[in-house]
Amino acid sequence: MSLKLIRTNTAEEAGAVAADIFEEQLKKKKDSVLGLATGSTPLPLYRELIRREKEGIIDFSEVKTFNLDEYKGLAPDHPQSYRRFMQENLFDHINIRPENTHVPQGLAVDPTAMCIGYDDMVRQAGLDIQLLGIGHDGHIGFNEPDICFPKFTHEVQLTSMTIEANARFFDSIDDVPKAAFTMGIGTIMTAKKIVMVVSGADKAGIMFDLLHGPVTPQLPASIIQFHNDVVVIGDHAALSRI
Ligand code: PGA
């Protein structure tokens, strides 16, 4: 294992440190393959990447991206779909080619075939960096606590904890989809480098369990202890128990 922990004062600063890693990667390889994430945590990073692209510091014209997950049943333009989130918070503001951005299809007619196809595409492209957030229950992507680590992109039923956590983005909790598609833990672990960004006091407990506890599918993110190139960037609040 090689896990580097970087502590920052604020969530904004954590985003800037993560942006430095992405910048270095894009300078090293113009056609890098980036695994991306949604949620509140990556927003400072995405704002920073947009700023650096506008200033000509980084260039996305040859970059390919693959997102971790998408809600089942939401159209790409649904206000809460992860495709729309990515358009609004990153893709629409940078010089990436639309055809180079990939998010699992929420409306797939044949979900099994979509998942297999998505997984194949990710593995063939080869993730240079996978960005991760972490859920309060230790999920990464939508890989919820389970009895095993799922290997491939697959459909999941969301836990009540995740549905409650994500209800803040919907009009009512009943509107939150109950299922989603996510890269598997195996898919995530194929990335050459993993960058986890975490912020806020509400993540202090799960960060303690993640970094001090055993590797177990009951805490899916714990698998990163087995990866050989991980950087965890957290603000003081999230890392207060480390
Ligand atoms: P958050 O979500 O960044 O909105 O806290 C993280 C996650 O659930 O993976």
Boltz pocket constraint, residues with backbone or C-beta under 6 A from the ligand:
constraints:
  - pocket:
      binder: B
      contacts: [[A, 38], [A, 39], [A, 40], [A, 41], [A, 42], [A, 133], [A, 134], [A, 135], [A, 136], [A, 139], [A, 140], [A, 141]]
      max_distance: 6.0
